[in-house]
Amino acid sequence: MSFGARARIRLGALKHNLDVIRSTAPDAKFMAVVKANAYGHGMVTVAQHLSDVDAFAVARLPEAMRLRESGIDKPIVLLAGVLTKVELQSVLQHRFEIVVHCREQIRLLEKNGGGETTVWLKIDTGMNRLGFPARDTSDLAVRLRACKSVGELRLMTHLASAEERDNPHTLEQLEQFKSAAAGFDGDVSIGNSAATLGWPQGVDAKSGLGFLGDQWIRPGIALFGVSPFDDATGRDLGLKPVMQFEARLIAIKALSKGARVGYKGQYVSERDSTLGIIAAGYGDGYTRHLKTGTPVLINGRRVPLIGNVSMDMIAVDLGTDASDSVGDIAILWGDDLPVEEVARWANAIPYELVCGVMNREASEVVD
């Protein structure tokens, strides 16, 4: 690597996490969510390595096209569906599957005369984002099954608060979904990472809800070793971080008591110490919202971020007895420094940090 920040992607950890998640729902089919460049981890690389999942899910058509063009032949689900005739033709041509969440999308399918795709009918059980009321499921299923472009029909919902393992809203949503899924003769998907790892009622949904097809889980963030829960890290769940975000130490200098550091001089040193400058900043995805005190791991010890994050650099206090050298690697998050912990210093969620990695320098992919 050169001196800038980069993500180090460990494929062995990805496989480990897949096995851990799959063990919680061994009878379910597995839809790996790889939207947003696989949460910053490299969508194509991740998909190529997850050859034994049943399907992939992305948010938008260009993501699906990129996977197909990269040789990914498995089913690919568009979680937001499509809205135009041109987009629908691409779906049919490239054998994508689509989520249908609004009446405009149903009308689009009704007007189309050829081709066939699998449709996931989205039921809104309390997220109040995308989807139809559960009470409309039967009527909408009749309309969709009458469309020439609809092959297999499936159901999907999304849990709004599954990351809070004691939130009764999840049970309320499952009860809502039961009114849609009971007796349904197709496949069903409920479980994202949090629902799969934290809610047995969602993992054992087939017996609880009474549908007749297969159950699908669709983990995203947990695949990458990041916890979906506010009160746990991936390590607590038996997961391993796939990404290690790291950069080089590019300067070391004396830091005098009373010296101001960085833009606006908001940090004032309370002692004589050693200043380290690391080649990572908000231009790399190390957000400017991270505060003084944010831990950085260098040579096996934690040192605090000091001052404002710059576009290309951060400053850390290496301590009075520092023996670090220019060129040493600093770990911004990864092994022994969970991204979940770092995110709290920015009043953020770990999803934001890993998705925000800019890849100014190409990721290093290792086994």
Secondary structure as GFF3:
##gff-version 3
##sequence-region A 1 367
A	DSSP	beta_strand	6	10	.	.	.	ID=ss1
A	DSSP	alpha_helix	11	24	.	.	.	ID=ss2
A	DSSP	beta_strand	29	33	.	.	.	ID=ss3
A	DSSP	alpha_helix	35	40	.	.	.	ID=ss4
A	DSSP	alpha_helix	43	49	.	.	.	ID=ss5
A	DSSP	beta_strand	55	58	.	.	.	ID=ss6
A	DSSP	alpha_helix	61	69	.	.	.	ID=ss7
A	DSSP	beta_strand	76	78	.	.	.	ID=ss8
A	DSSP	alpha_helix	85	94	.	.	.	ID=ss9
A	DSSP	beta_strand	97	100	.	.	.	ID=ss10
A	DSSP	alpha_helix	103	111	.	.	.	ID=ss11
A	DSSP	beta_strand	117	122	.	.	.	ID=ss12
A	DSSP	three_ten_helix	134	136	.	.	.	ID=ss13
A	DSSP	alpha_helix	137	145	.	.	.	ID=ss14
A	DSSP	beta_strand	150	156	.	.	.	ID=ss15
A	DSSP	alpha_helix	168	181	.	.	.	ID=ss16
A	DSSP	beta_strand	188	191	.	.	.	ID=ss17
A	DSSP	alpha_helix	193	198	.	.	.	ID=ss18
A	DSSP	alpha_helix	200	203	.	.	.	ID=ss19
A	DSSP	alpha_helix	205	209	.	.	.	ID=ss20
A	DSSP	beta_strand	215	217	.	.	.	ID=ss21
A	DSSP	three_ten_helix	221	224	.	.	.	ID=ss22
A	DSSP	three_ten_helix	235	237	.	.	.	ID=ss23
A	DSSP	beta_strand	243	255	.	.	.	ID=ss24
A	DSSP	beta_strand	260	261	.	.	.	ID=ss25
A	DSSP	three_ten_helix	263	265	.	.	.	ID=ss26
A	DSSP	beta_strand	267	268	.	.	.	ID=ss27
A	DSSP	beta_strand	273	278	.	.	.	ID=ss28
A	DSSP	beta_strand	295	298	.	.	.	ID=ss29
A	DSSP	beta_strand	301	306	.	.	.	ID=ss30
A	DSSP	beta_strand	314	317	.	.	.	ID=ss31
A	DSSP	beta_strand	329	333	.	.	.	ID=ss32
A	DSSP	alpha_helix	339	344	.	.	.	ID=ss33
A	DSSP	alpha_helix	350	355	.	.	.	ID=ss34
A	DSSP	beta_strand	364	366	.	.	.	ID=ss35
###
